[in-house]
Amino acid sequence: MKISINANRCEPSPMRKFHPFAVKANEAGKKIYHLNIGQPDLETPDVYYQAVRQFNQATLAYEASPGMPLLIEAIRSYYARLGVELDPDDILITTGGSEALLLTCLSILDPYTEVIIPEPYYPNYTTFVHAAGGVIRALHTGPEEGYHYANKKRIEKLITKNTRAIMITNPGNPTGVVLDESEMRMIADIAKKNDLFLICDEVYREFCYDDAYGVPTMGRFKDIDDNLVIIDSVSKRFSACGARVGCVITKNKELQQALLKFCQSRLAVATIDQLGAAALYQVDQDFYRRSKEEYRRRRDVVVDRLRKIPGVVVEEPMGAFYVMASLPVDDSDKFQRWLLEEFEDAGETVMFAPGAPFYETPGSGISEVRIAYVLKQEDLERAMDLLAKGIARYRAEQMNEE
Ligand SMILES: Cc1ncc(COP(=O)(O)O)c(C=O)c1O
């Protein structure tokens, strides 16, 4: 028996690969501050649970393959408020943004065709692209340039006859980079001029900490309707990761038909979760404001504390709820394992995501980490304290060994 080449080209998730070590550390009685996974801790709005409790159909039936009409309508109204007019057919409901990404890759890629993605990027993109047989052409950025990737020449240089798409995350995970209006326009123009799909993962849209950016979406550029694919989700916006509800949005009719075939083959997304998700879109505007303010405060705490650790290179992220930082350690993967196996301070330690798997280019990101600021302020402060102490002790141990 043989495992497929595509499966063998995929990697385990860097956010979850330390789980067995974390279990052992827990068993040994250590408390772990988890900054490794983008799992928001804010309460899911109660309207979700109310809607789920009110479900009273005698049979839990399949929903329609493109999604529950009630949810599609709720998403249309939400986009209309952002200034984006959508038809119901433009929206296909998926099991999270994750399935939206996978189905998009399956719909547009053939073996050895290429997707341009600025690195560091969300590592599961590798799995989605590789599952479809595609190849990632990474646009390299690093900590010293604040991970800014909106450079016309550098993007255009990566386009070949095999390029099918440009894929970006705005606001960015893991970097927190947010594109301004002219950068969004420039990338849209490149996609249009070169007849490429522009896959815009906008699941962190509401989390932009410079209010001048508003709530960014490529959806407002009407002239790229044929190129644009928006990836969206309720996971981060409404602190509802467990609902597993997202969507893929495109006005490209051919792509809609391709996506629909995949949607039909997996029959439907969970009925009750779609009902709950539709209710989430009824939250008042104040919910968005409060969530953003909370994450902005958390970002400030983390960046402020990181800047005080000698040798750390960090730039203030402008969006999402992650910060990428370069640490004064030889290898952040090794350091993370050491933090779980050998380090503790008053019975506590900390977890983050090591940087290398966020890069396609070999040798990149080895001393970098991604920190998800998804804990309340006092826990973040303690976690940063543990990180500072851990770095100091790790370096001292290494120097003694030399
Ligand atoms: C950039 C990005 N896109 C998509 C997803 C997928 O999220 P979900 O499948 O929960 O919607 C995530 C989750 O962390 C993400 O960070």
PDBQT file of the ligand as one rigid body, heavy atoms in Angstrom, charges set to zero:
ROOT
HETATM    1  C1  LIG A 501      -5.259  33.008   8.197  1.00  0.00    +0.000 C 
HETATM    2  C2  LIG A 501      -6.257  31.958   8.553  1.00  0.00    +0.000 A 
HETATM    3  N1  LIG A 501      -7.099  31.519   7.626  1.00  0.00    +0.000 NA
HETATM    4  C3  LIG A 501      -8.003  30.582   7.881  1.00  0.00    +0.000 A 
HETATM    5  C4  LIG A 501      -8.080  30.009   9.136  1.00  0.00    +0.000 A 
HETATM    6  C5  LIG A 501      -9.088  28.933   9.337  1.00  0.00    +0.000 C 
HETATM    7  O1  LIG A 501      -9.972  29.143  10.345  1.00  0.00    +0.000 OA
HETATM    8  P1  LIG A 501     -11.366  28.400  10.431  1.00  0.00    +0.000 P 
HETATM    9  O2  LIG A 501     -11.277  27.136   9.664  1.00  0.00    +0.000 OA
HETATM   10  O3  LIG A 501     -11.574  28.172  11.893  1.00  0.00    +0.000 OA
HETATM   11  O4  LIG A 501     -12.350  29.343   9.852  1.00  0.00    +0.000 OA
HETATM   12  C6  LIG A 501      -7.220  30.421  10.157  1.00  0.00    +0.000 A 
HETATM   13  C7  LIG A 501      -7.248  29.819  11.497  1.00  0.00    +0.000 C 
HETATM   14  O5  LIG A 501      -6.414  30.028  12.339  1.00  0.00    +0.000 OA
HETATM   15  C8  LIG A 501      -6.280  31.434   9.851  1.00  0.00    +0.000 A 
HETATM   16  O6  LIG A 501      -5.428  31.900  10.765  1.00  0.00    +0.000 OA
ENDROOT
TORSDOF 0
